[in-house]
Amino acid sequence: MNNLARRSHLKVSVLRIGHRVVRDDRVTTHVALVARALGCDRIFMNEVDKSIRSTVEEIVDRWGGRYFEIEIIENWKSMIKHWKNGGGKIAHLTMYGVNIDEVADELRSCDKLLVVVGASKVPRELYQVSDYNVAIGNQPHSEIAALAICLDRIFIGKELTRQFDDAKIEIIPSPNGKRVLKKVRE
Ligand code: SAM
């Protein structure tokens, strides 16, 4: 369990759908890194290049977050069905949704929340199956930015000072230059 989740019942996972092989590799990697760094426990992705998993695993190995799971799924529709049957709620991030500030309190009160981000056009069905269609403003921008802002609203900034107990390396915040603490010899 991560130390943000310890402060509440909430466990947040991310589902990335619509990944286009090669073209979306970098963006999907960044979606996964944002999920890990900003308080989520897990990311679900459909078939992606192996390098995405290994990049995230290398970060987890050095910077901590052993609990962070990467799950490769075959079919997002059945995954969502399973999630809902298990009592989980779904927040789909889309510029067509309602403003995050209108639903942030409700999202925060969930036990198990799946935040879904798209890549290219998102199928209509996702809008219908989601408990919340949430906009981070109603202008088109990016799934990385949308996820980061959504998590910041959910965790009300606490995700920015979280510690990873199992980190081998840690940054000592500094006003000038780089200060890094090596907790384990690499
Ligand atoms: N044109 C696509 C569509 O019809 O859904 C959106 C493509 S956008 C590059 C990729 C993803 O970024 C979206 O699926 C959504 O998850 C996220 N996104 C982009 N802008 C957003 C916004 N203003 N609010 C919430 N999510 C947004």
Boltz pocket constraint, residues with backbone or C-beta under 6 A from the ligand:
constraints:
  - pocket:
      binder: B
      contacts: [[A, 92], [A, 93], [A, 94], [A, 95], [A, 96], [A, 116], [A, 117], [A, 118], [A, 119], [A, 120], [A, 121], [A, 122], [A, 134], [A, 135], [A, 136], [A, 137], [A, 138], [A, 139], [A, 140], [A, 141], [A, 142], [A, 143], [A, 144], [A, 146]]
      max_distance: 6.0
